């Protein structure tokens, strides 16, 4: 076996809990940030809606997409999950600028 065959082609990391931790749940974090934008919502509602929207989202994979385009596609993917979450908890329309929140 030559040296190039022994090298891994891809290395995957489970970021949360492996590379870094998150203080509080997604619902708690989103609730705190939403509150700074004048939006009051239950962290439990956000957790439930986020879990549903995250699990129903298409795979976070972009195939043969130009590597320079991937960050914007990832941003859009996460944006849609967050937007759908706040639509489900019926507060999305209360944001004056969801882009600024996100």
Secondary structure, DSSP 8 states (H G I E B T S, - for coil): --HHHHS-S-----TBTTTB--SS-HHHHHHHHHHHTT----HHHHHHHHHHHHHHS--S--TT--HHHHHHHHHHHHHHHHHHHHHHTT-GGG-S-HHHH-
